[in-house]
Amino acid sequence: MRTTATNEDRPAARQRLTDRIVDRTADHRVELTIVSALLGAWIVLMVSGLAGSIDRAVDRSSVVSRPTLTSTVIVALAGGVLAGVGLVRARRVVALQHRDHLIDELTGLPDRHQLAVAFRHAVRRSAGSGGQVAVILIDLRDFKAINQMFGRNDGDLVMAAVAGRIRAELTADDHLVRLAGDEFAVVRALVDTVDELDDLAAQVLGALQIPFEIQTYTVQVGANLGLALVAPEANDLATALKHADMALYRAKLQGPNRYEIFEHSLQEQVSPAMIVDWLRTAFEERQLRLQYQPIFSLQKDSLVAVEALLRWEHPTEGALSPDVVLPALEDSGLIVEVGEWVVDEACRQARIWRDRSKSVAPPIIFVNISPKQLSAANFLTSVEASLERHGVEAGALCLELGSLTSLQQSSPAWMLLRECKALGLHLALDNFGDNESSYGLIRRLQLDYLKIGRQLTNARNATPHDDAIAKSVVALARELRFTIVAEGVEDPASLERVTALGCDLAQGFYFGTAEPPEAIDQLITAARTPARVGTAPR
C-alpha cells in the first residue's frame, strides 16, 4: 500500500472513485480517496487488486474477504491520525494472503503462481460440456534489443503495451498470465475446434506486428506461439504445458511470427537436445552449407562484399531457422567446431572467387564470430591455417562481432582481436546503435566496418526522432572513419533513406537474400567497378 498526493477537486475525485468502484475503468487497482480537512490535501491509498472478474482470476480459497466489502480506512501521518476517516463500499477489493507474489506489477496481470488456479477454473467450466481446455504459450522475440536500445524504462512501457494488445484479442473468460520477462500464457475454456485456436493465434500475432510507439519512436515486436488442447477430465497442467512448449519450439524453428498447435506426432520430436543432436550429426556428415547475402556499394552500385550465413536443410523438417540453430550451437559448445569450419569454408570460397574474378576484385566475405570462438585457445592459429591452406590474403575476410559488451581492454579476447587486425583481417561490429558497445572500445579496437540495424534503416513508420538518432549514429561512425553498412534495406524507400544518411554499403532483401555461391558468381561477373581486396571498400 502506498500514499500519493493529488490536486484534484472533490467532484472529479468522487467521480473517479465511483467509476472504479462500479468497475467502469480498465485500471487493475482500486483507489480509496479520503479528504483531509486538516491538511487541505487528497490522500490516495493504492490497494492492489485484480483485473477483470476476481472469481475468475483468483482461487476462492485464497480470498479472505468478500468481493463486496465495507472497509474503514485510517490514515496515519506524522505520528497522528487524520481527522477524515472514510467508509467506502468498494466492489472487488480483496485481501490476498500472498498478494505481492500474485500480481505482476508492470502489466497488472496475474503472475505465474496463478496459472494453476486459472487452469483448474477452466477445467471446471469445460467439464461435461464437450469442450476442451487450451493452454497457449507466447514468447516474444529479441525483446532484449528494445531494452538495450531505448532503456529499461521505455522497454517496460512496451511490455505493458504488449500485454494490453494480447488482452484485447482475448475474451472476457480467458485467463492471461505473465510467466516471466518476455513470456505469457493464456488459458481458455470451452474450446470446440482447432480452428478456434488458429483464429486466436492469427489475431494475437497480427496485433503484435503493429508497430509500438515509444514516445515518438516506433518499434516492432515479434513473437512465437505454442498451443495445446487438453480434455478437461485429464486435468493435467504439467502435460498441457509440456505439449504447448513442444509446439512453441516447433514454431521457433520456422522463424518469427509463427505458431504451432501441438499434435501427438510431435511427442517424440523437436526439443533443444534433439536440435543439438541433429546439428552434431549434420556437421559430422558434412550437411551444413554456407549461403551468402550480397553487400553493395551505394556510391559505385556494385557488389563489394557478402555475409556468410550458416544454413542446414533437415531431411523432414526443412530449413531450420537461424534463430534456433545458432543458440543451439552456442549452448552446446558446437559453435567452436562449426565456427572453424565456417572460416575454412569461407576461405575456400574466397579462393574460388579470386581465381574466377580476373577483371574485378572478389567480394570480401563477412564471417560472424561468437564470444565462445574468441575464447578458444587455437582461434587465431586455426584462422591462419585456413588462409594458408587455401592461399588467400587475410584481407579477403572480415570477422563480424555481434557485440563488444563482453570485451574489456587488455582481456585475452581483446588482445586476440588486435592480433587479427595485425594479421590483416578486417573487423566489423554488427547492429551499431542498437547494442551497448562502448565508444571507447570501438575507437581503440580500430574496427573497419560498423553495421547499423534495420531499427534505424527501415523507412516504414520512421519518425523525425528516428531520423535524428540514425543521423547521429552515422555521423559518429563517419567521425571515427569507419565504413558504414546499412542492414535491413528491404524496399526502395529504405534504400533512399540510407543513401540520404550517407551510408557507404547496404544489404537486405532489396538487394537479395542469402544465396548459394553459384548465384553470387553472376553478381561478381556483373560487377562494374573493381575494389582492391585488403582495403575496406566504400
C-alpha angles and dihedrals in degrees: 000000000000136000128225133175125232135184096220118134122242099259094049093048092046091053092047092050091048091051091053095046092053090044097244094139134070093227113121094216136068119228119212107198124199127185115224108205088183097060099024090229138113117244114200121197113202110210116189113238138164133268119248123349111359094210088061098046101042133046107246091229090066095054113100098184132033122266089251111055139173109209135179113219122201119186118205118204130174092347094306136090122247115241094233109083110173133202110209128181103215122184117218097008106143137180112223123198092227101017097155091059096047103056126061102224096206099054101019088232126133109267130230092282089070097051092091091050091051091048093050091050091050090049091053092049093048097044112112094004099093090240127119135225119247124207115194126189118202119196120187118220124235094341088153089071090061091053090048095049102040103021130253095279094059089039088058089054090054091047091052089049090050090054089050092050092051092046091052091059094053131080124249089256096054120100118224117193131180106225101181142331099311101004130095134178131206126200118196127182130207098030109171104180141018087238088070089059091048090055093047094049092049091050094050094046091046092052093050093050091064105098118257122224123229104190098304096341129092128219134177125223122203125200146181126215131206117192132190135178125212131184111245092234089062091062090184114142094173092059092043090053092047091052093046090049091052089051091047092053090049089052091052089055088064095052135251125337095024131122136199132199115216118251125180089245085072092060094097097030143084117014127145090255091052092049089055091049090049092050094046090052092045090051094048091047093047094242096135118103138191122226124188130223113205122241115202133201109240092204098047099030092225141115111265105158145006134209116230111225125188116236135178130182112209112215093238107011095051124216110356119222115255086228087069101033099051097049089048090053091047096047094047096045091238088120090084095056094038090045091056089053091048092054092046093048091048090053090049091051092045089057092050092051092045092053092048096044106079102154100029134043116256117246120270109246118228112210121191113232124196127211090248090059091052089051092057111106094223099044099114093037089054093049092049090049092053092049091050094043093056098033100237132139120253088240089069089075134061119195109218117208122202095207143348096213093105093050126092127182112268092016116133092253091049092051090046092056090049088054089051089054091049089052090057100256117142120236127211134183117215124220096010107190092027100068136054099256114149120244090222093053092049092050096046095043090059097221120193101208135032117195119204116204132235090262086077102027102047110101095202113106091352113162130202088260090053087053092050093052093046092049091049092050092049092045091053092049090048091050089053089050096238126149107249120222118193112210128197097035099162107157142021092266091057090047090053090048097052091043091054090048090058100247115165102209135019140196134179143102091303089068097034145292125257107295138182114270091257090067090052089054089069092050091051091051090050094049112121104189124052121223123196114245111234096046128080105253120224 
